[in-house]
Amino acid sequence: MKRLAISLFFTLFISQTANASVIALFGDRGEKNTVANKLMSLGHTVTTFGTNINGDLSVYDSVWGISAFDPLSTSEQTVLSNYLASGGGLYLTGERPCCETLNSSLTSFVNGVLDAPTVQIGGLGDAGSVGYINPTVVGNLANLPNTVTTWSPNASGGISGVLANNVFASTATNVTNAAAWDMDDLVGDAGRLVVMMDVNWHTNGQLDLLENIEVFLSSASILQQTPTPQVNVSAPTNSVYMLLGLAGIVMMRRKKRA
């Protein structure tokens, strides 16, 4: 509970602090160029890779996989799993029934990094062209820095086995078509992960939603690096001072990285 409270505090703080993240993009779809341009318009530095990604990713605040067909290889799954374990933020796209090879690899990967490996990505038919954002999704993802209520995929696939607070978006018939996991959901209590079940939505606008995702993902590395204070609930004044002091540490780190 303490870790969740501190995580929420720093997510709130970070969302209000100007930050230029260092981001890596990879994948088999041209939409990654659209994503790169949008992220750069928000002030971030973006490195675009080819279809696959390997090697040391520790210099990146977040990594985005923009694919529809090419599955995550065993080596990629290892690299990305290690990246999450080091406190990184990872975004991946799944798809509708066109692309079950990719979806199957995502199922394997995601279950490998979750504390509760119960999800199935894809294999659920078409989930439609609307997603209603869950206002209570982890990390205040629906509200920071923008309040977002809907997602507009072109044609999404579905995800099953997702816990209620990890549902990022769902259809009118309650099929999950986007999910998010915070550090407390992942093996080793490190990293953040978002899976959206459509790759084409990136051409539909919704810069506010993209910004929320990036803030959520890039906050993971700072939260991981920041020690969790021992909050004494009987001494609220000391707790506040502790939080403000840690907030100052975050500000100094961000200034050094700018």
C-alpha positions as a Markdown table, in Angstrom:
| # | Residue | x | y | z |
|---|---|---|---|---|
| 1 | Met | 0.0 | 0.0 | 0.0 |
| 2 | Lys | 2.8 | 2.4 | 0.9 |
| 3 | Arg | 4.5 | 1.7 | -2.5 |
| 4 | Leu | 1.3 | 2.3 | -4.3 |
| 5 | Ala | 0.8 | 5.6 | -2.5 |
| 6 | Ile | 4.3 | 6.8 | -3.2 |
| 7 | Ser | 4.0 | 5.6 | -6.9 |
| 8 | Leu | 0.9 | 7.7 | -7.2 |
| 9 | Phe | 2.5 | 10.7 | -5.6 |
| 10 | Phe | 5.5 | 10.7 | -8.0 |
| 11 | Thr | 3.3 | 10.0 | -11.0 |
| 12 | Leu | 1.3 | 13.1 | -10.1 |
| 13 | Phe | 4.5 | 15.1 | -9.5 |
| 14 | Ile | 6.2 | 13.9 | -12.7 |
| 15 | Ser | 3.2 | 14.7 | -14.8 |
| 16 | Gln | 3.4 | 18.3 | -13.7 |
| 17 | Thr | 7.2 | 18.6 | -14.4 |
| 18 | Ala | 8.6 | 19.3 | -17.9 |
| 19 | Asn | 10.6 | 16.4 | -19.1 |
| 20 | Ala | 12.2 | 15.4 | -22.3 |
| 21 | Ser | 12.3 | 11.6 | -22.4 |
| 22 | Val | 14.7 | 9.5 | -24.5 |
| 23 | Ile | 12.6 | 6.9 | -26.4 |
| 24 | Ala | 13.3 | 3.9 | -28.6 |
| 25 | Leu | 10.8 | 2.8 | -31.3 |
| 26 | Phe | 10.8 | -0.5 | -33.2 |
| 27 | Gly | 8.3 | -2.5 | -35.3 |
| 28 | Asp | 7.1 | -3.7 | -38.7 |
| 29 | Arg | 4.6 | -0.9 | -39.3 |
| 30 | Gly | 5.0 | 2.5 | -40.9 |
| 31 | Glu | 2.9 | 4.0 | -38.0 |
| 32 | Lys | 6.0 | 4.0 | -35.9 |
| 33 | Asn | 7.1 | 7.1 | -37.9 |
| 34 | Thr | 3.8 | 8.8 | -37.0 |
| 35 | Val | 4.4 | 7.9 | -33.4 |
| 36 | Ala | 8.0 | 9.2 | -33.6 |
| 37 | Asn | 6.8 | 12.5 | -35.0 |
| 38 | Lys | 4.1 | 12.9 | -32.3 |
| 39 | Leu | 6.5 | 12.1 | -29.5 |
| 40 | Met | 9.0 | 14.6 | -30.9 |
| 41 | Ser | 6.3 | 17.2 | -31.0 |
| 42 | Leu | 5.9 | 16.7 | -27.3 |
| 43 | Gly | 9.6 | 17.5 | -26.8 |
| 44 | His | 11.0 | 14.0 | -26.6 |
| 45 | Thr | 14.1 | 12.5 | -28.2 |
| 46 | Val | 13.3 | 9.5 | -30.4 |
| 47 | Thr | 15.5 | 6.8 | -31.9 |
| 48 | Thr | 13.8 | 4.6 | -34.5 |
| 49 | Phe | 15.0 | 1.1 | -35.0 |
| 50 | Gly | 13.9 | -1.5 | -37.7 |
| 51 | Thr | 11.5 | -4.3 | -37.3 |
| 52 | Asn | 13.4 | -5.8 | -34.4 |
| 53 | Ile | 15.2 | -4.5 | -31.3 |
| 54 | Asn | 18.0 | -6.0 | -29.3 |
| 55 | Gly | 21.0 | -4.9 | -27.2 |
| 56 | Asp | 21.3 | -2.6 | -24.2 |
| 57 | Leu | 18.1 | -0.5 | -23.8 |
| 58 | Ser | 19.1 | 1.0 | -20.4 |
| 59 | Val | 19.6 | 4.5 | -21.9 |
| 60 | Tyr | 15.9 | 4.7 | -22.9 |
| 61 | Asp | 13.1 | 6.0 | -20.6 |
| 62 | Ser | 10.6 | 4.1 | -22.6 |
| 63 | Val | 10.5 | 1.6 | -25.5 |
| 64 | Trp | 7.7 | 1.4 | -28.0 |
| 65 | Gly | 6.9 | -1.6 | -30.2 |
| 66 | Ile | 4.7 | -0.7 | -33.2 |
| 67 | Ser | 3.9 | -3.9 | -35.0 |
| 68 | Ala | 1.1 | -6.0 | -36.5 |
| 69 | Phe | 2.7 | -9.1 | -38.0 |
| 70 | Asp | 6.3 | -9.8 | -36.8 |
| 71 | Pro | 6.3 | -11.7 | -33.5 |
| 72 | Leu | 8.6 | -11.0 | -30.7 |
| 73 | Ser | 11.5 | -13.4 | -31.0 |
| 74 | Thr | 12.9 | -15.3 | -28.0 |
| 75 | Ser | 15.9 | -12.9 | -27.9 |
| 76 | Glu | 13.7 | -9.9 | -28.1 |
| 77 | Gln | 11.5 | -11.2 | -25.3 |
| 78 | Thr | 14.6 | -11.6 | -23.1 |
| 79 | Val | 15.9 | -8.1 | -23.9 |
| 80 | Leu | 12.5 | -6.5 | -23.2 |
| 81 | Ser | 12.0 | -8.6 | -20.0 |
| 82 | Asn | 15.3 | -7.4 | -18.7 |
| 83 | Tyr | 14.5 | -3.8 | -19.7 |
| 84 | Leu | 11.3 | -4.0 | -17.6 |
| 85 | Ala | 13.1 | -5.6 | -14.7 |
| 86 | Ser | 15.5 | -2.7 | -14.7 |
| 87 | Gly | 12.6 | -0.2 | -14.3 |
| 88 | Gly | 11.8 | 0.6 | -17.9 |
| 89 | Gly | 8.5 | 1.5 | -19.5 |
| 90 | Leu | 7.3 | -0.6 | -22.4 |
| 91 | Tyr | 4.5 | -0.1 | -25.0 |
| 92 | Leu | 3.4 | -2.9 | -27.4 |
| 93 | Thr | 0.7 | -3.2 | -30.0 |
| 94 | Gly | -1.4 | -6.3 | -30.5 |
| 95 | Glu | -4.0 | -6.7 | -33.2 |
| 96 | Arg | -7.2 | -8.2 | -34.5 |
| 97 | Pro | -7.5 | -11.8 | -35.9 |
| 98 | Cys | -5.3 | -10.9 | -38.9 |
| 99 | Cys | -2.3 | -11.1 | -36.7 |
| 100 | Glu | -2.4 | -14.0 | -34.3 |
| 101 | Thr | 1.2 | -14.9 | -34.7 |
| 102 | Leu | 2.2 | -11.5 | -33.1 |
| 103 | Asn | -0.6 | -11.9 | -30.5 |
| 104 | Ser | 0.6 | -15.3 | -29.5 |
| 105 | Ser | 4.2 | -14.0 | -28.9 |
| 106 | Leu | 2.7 | -11.2 | -26.8 |
| 107 | Thr | 0.8 | -13.6 | -24.7 |
| 108 | Ser | 4.0 | -15.5 | -24.0 |
| 109 | Phe | 5.9 | -12.4 | -23.2 |
| 110 | Val | 3.4 | -10.6 | -21.1 |
| 111 | Asn | 2.6 | -13.7 | -19.0 |
| 112 | Gly | 6.4 | -14.1 | -18.5 |
| 113 | Val | 6.7 | -10.7 | -16.8 |
| 114 | Leu | 3.4 | -10.6 | -14.8 |
| 115 | Asp | 3.1 | -11.7 | -11.2 |
| 116 | Ala | -0.3 | -13.1 | -12.1 |
| 117 | Pro | 0.2 | -14.7 | -15.6 |
| 118 | Thr | -3.4 | -15.1 | -16.6 |
| 119 | Val | -3.8 | -13.1 | -19.8 |
| 120 | Gln | -4.6 | -14.2 | -23.3 |
| 121 | Ile | -3.8 | -11.6 | -26.0 |
| 122 | Gly | -5.8 | -12.1 | -29.2 |
| 123 | Gly | -7.7 | -15.2 | -30.2 |
| 124 | Leu | -10.9 | -13.5 | -29.3 |
| 125 | Gly | -12.2 | -12.3 | -32.6 |
| 126 | Asp | -12.8 | -8.6 | -33.6 |
| 127 | Ala | -13.3 | -6.2 | -30.7 |
| 128 | Gly | -14.5 | -3.3 | -32.7 |
| 129 | Ser | -13.6 | 0.3 | -33.2 |
| 130 | Val | -14.2 | 1.9 | -29.9 |
| 131 | Gly | -12.6 | 1.7 | -26.5 |
| 132 | Tyr | -14.0 | 3.2 | -23.3 |
| 133 | Ile | -11.1 | 4.3 | -21.0 |
| 134 | Asn | -11.2 | 2.9 | -17.5 |
| 135 | Pro | -11.0 | 5.9 | -15.1 |
| 136 | Thr | -9.5 | 3.8 | -12.4 |
| 137 | Val | -6.8 | 2.1 | -14.4 |
| 138 | Val | -3.4 | 1.9 | -12.7 |
| 139 | Gly | -1.0 | 4.8 | -12.4 |
| 140 | Asn | -3.8 | 7.4 | -13.0 |
| 141 | Leu | -3.2 | 6.7 | -16.7 |
| 142 | Ala | -6.6 | 7.9 | -17.6 |
| 143 | Asn | -6.1 | 11.4 | -16.1 |
| 144 | Leu | -2.5 | 12.4 | -16.2 |
| 145 | Pro | -1.7 | 14.8 | -17.6 |
| 146 | Asn | -4.9 | 14.7 | -19.7 |
| 147 | Thr | -8.4 | 13.4 | -18.8 |
| 148 | Val | -9.2 | 10.8 | -21.5 |
| 149 | Thr | -12.5 | 8.9 | -21.7 |
| 150 | Thr | -12.3 | 7.1 | -25.1 |
| 151 | Trp | -9.9 | 5.4 | -27.4 |
| 152 | Ser | -10.5 | 5.2 | -31.2 |
| 153 | Pro | -8.9 | 2.1 | -32.7 |
| 154 | Asn | -9.6 | 1.3 | -36.3 |
| 155 | Ala | -10.3 | -2.4 | -35.6 |
| 156 | Ser | -9.1 | -3.9 | -32.4 |
| 157 | Gly | -8.5 | -7.3 | -31.0 |
| 158 | Gly | -9.2 | -8.4 | -27.5 |
| 159 | Ile | -7.4 | -9.4 | -24.3 |
| 160 | Ser | -8.8 | -11.8 | -21.7 |
| 161 | Gly | -7.7 | -12.6 | -18.1 |
| 162 | Val | -7.0 | -8.9 | -17.2 |
| 163 | Leu | -7.6 | -7.8 | -13.6 |
| 164 | Ala | -10.1 | -4.9 | -13.2 |
| 165 | Asn | -7.6 | -2.1 | -12.4 |
| 166 | Asn | -5.3 | -3.3 | -15.3 |
| 167 | Val | -8.1 | -2.8 | -17.9 |
| 168 | Phe | -7.1 | 0.4 | -19.8 |
| 169 | Ala | -9.9 | 0.3 | -22.3 |
| 170 | Ser | -12.8 | -2.0 | -23.1 |
| 171 | Thr | -15.7 | -2.2 | -25.6 |
| 172 | Ala | -19.4 | -1.7 | -24.9 |
| 173 | Thr | -19.6 | -5.5 | -24.4 |
| 174 | Asn | -16.8 | -5.4 | -21.8 |
| 175 | Val | -14.1 | -6.9 | -24.0 |
| 176 | Thr | -10.7 | -5.5 | -22.9 |
| 177 | Asn | -8.9 | -4.0 | -25.9 |
| 178 | Ala | -6.1 | -2.2 | -24.0 |
| 179 | Ala | -4.4 | -3.0 | -20.8 |
| 180 | Ala | -1.8 | -1.5 | -18.5 |
| 181 | Trp | 0.4 | -2.9 | -15.7 |
| 182 | Asp | 2.2 | -0.9 | -13.0 |
| 183 | Met | 5.4 | -2.0 | -11.2 |
| 184 | Asp | 3.5 | -3.8 | -8.5 |
| 185 | Asp | 1.9 | -6.1 | -11.1 |
| 186 | Leu | 5.3 | -7.1 | -12.6 |
| 187 | Val | 7.9 | -9.6 | -11.6 |
| 188 | Gly | 10.4 | -7.9 | -9.4 |
| 189 | Asp | 8.1 | -4.9 | -8.7 |
| 190 | Ala | 9.8 | -3.0 | -11.5 |
| 191 | Gly | 8.8 | -1.4 | -14.8 |
| 192 | Arg | 5.5 | -0.4 | -16.5 |
| 193 | Leu | 3.8 | -2.0 | -19.4 |
| 194 | Val | 1.0 | -1.0 | -21.8 |
| 195 | Val | -0.6 | -3.2 | -24.6 |
| 196 | Met | -3.0 | -1.6 | -27.1 |
| 197 | Met | -4.8 | -4.0 | -29.4 |
| 198 | Asp | -4.6 | -1.9 | -32.6 |
| 199 | Val | -1.7 | -0.4 | -34.4 |
| 200 | Asn | -3.6 | 1.9 | -36.8 |
| 201 | Trp | -5.0 | 4.1 | -34.1 |
| 202 | His | -1.8 | 6.1 | -34.2 |
| 203 | Thr | -3.0 | 7.8 | -37.4 |
| 204 | Asn | -6.2 | 8.9 | -35.7 |
| 205 | Gly | -5.0 | 11.8 | -33.7 |
| 206 | Gln | -5.5 | 11.4 | -29.9 |
| 207 | Leu | -2.2 | 13.1 | -29.0 |
| 208 | Asp | -3.6 | 13.5 | -25.4 |
| 209 | Leu | -3.8 | 9.8 | -25.0 |
| 210 | Leu | -0.4 | 9.2 | -26.4 |
| 211 | Glu | 1.0 | 11.8 | -24.0 |
| 212 | Asn | -0.7 | 10.1 | -21.0 |
| 213 | Ile | 0.9 | 6.8 | -22.1 |
| 214 | Glu | 4.4 | 8.3 | -22.4 |
| 215 | Val | 4.1 | 10.0 | -19.0 |
| 216 | Phe | 3.1 | 6.7 | -17.4 |
| 217 | Leu | 5.9 | 4.7 | -19.1 |
| 218 | Ser | 8.7 | 7.2 | -18.5 |
| 219 | Ser | 7.8 | 7.7 | -14.9 |
| 220 | Ala | 8.7 | 4.0 | -14.3 |
| 221 | Ser | 12.5 | 4.6 | -14.4 |
| 222 | Ile | 12.4 | 7.5 | -11.9 |
| 223 | Leu | 10.1 | 5.6 | -9.6 |
| 224 | Gln | 12.4 | 2.7 | -9.7 |
| 225 | Gln | 15.5 | 4.8 | -8.9 |
| 226 | Thr | 13.8 | 6.7 | -6.0 |
| 227 | Pro | 13.9 | 4.9 | -2.6 |
| 228 | Thr | 10.5 | 4.2 | -1.0 |
| 229 | Pro | 10.3 | 6.3 | 2.2 |
| 230 | Gln | 9.2 | 4.6 | 5.4 |
| 231 | Val | 6.0 | 6.7 | 5.9 |
| 232 | Asn | 4.9 | 7.0 | 9.5 |
| 233 | Val | 1.1 | 7.4 | 9.4 |
| 234 | Ser | 1.1 | 8.8 | 12.9 |
| 235 | Ala | 3.4 | 11.7 | 11.9 |
| 236 | Pro | 1.9 | 13.2 | 8.7 |
| 237 | Thr | 4.1 | 16.3 | 8.9 |
| 238 | Asn | 7.3 | 14.3 | 8.7 |
| 239 | Ser | 5.8 | 12.2 | 5.8 |
| 240 | Val | 5.1 | 15.4 | 3.8 |
| 241 | Tyr | 8.6 | 16.6 | 4.3 |
| 242 | Met | 10.0 | 13.2 | 3.2 |
| 243 | Leu | 7.8 | 13.3 | 0.0 |
| 244 | Leu | 8.8 | 16.9 | -0.8 |
| 245 | Gly | 12.5 | 16.0 | -0.3 |
| 246 | Leu | 12.2 | 13.1 | -2.7 |
| 247 | Ala | 10.4 | 15.3 | -5.1 |
| 248 | Gly | 13.4 | 17.6 | -5.0 |
| 249 | Ile | 15.6 | 14.6 | -5.9 |
| 250 | Val | 13.4 | 13.9 | -8.9 |
| 251 | Met | 13.6 | 17.5 | -10.1 |
| 252 | Met | 17.4 | 17.5 | -9.9 |
| 253 | Arg | 17.7 | 14.3 | -11.8 |
| 254 | Arg | 15.4 | 15.6 | -14.5 |
| 255 | Lys | 17.4 | 18.9 | -14.8 |
| 256 | Lys | 20.6 | 16.9 | -15.2 |
| 257 | Arg | 19.1 | 14.8 | -18.0 |
| 258 | Ala | 17.5 | 17.7 | -19.8 |
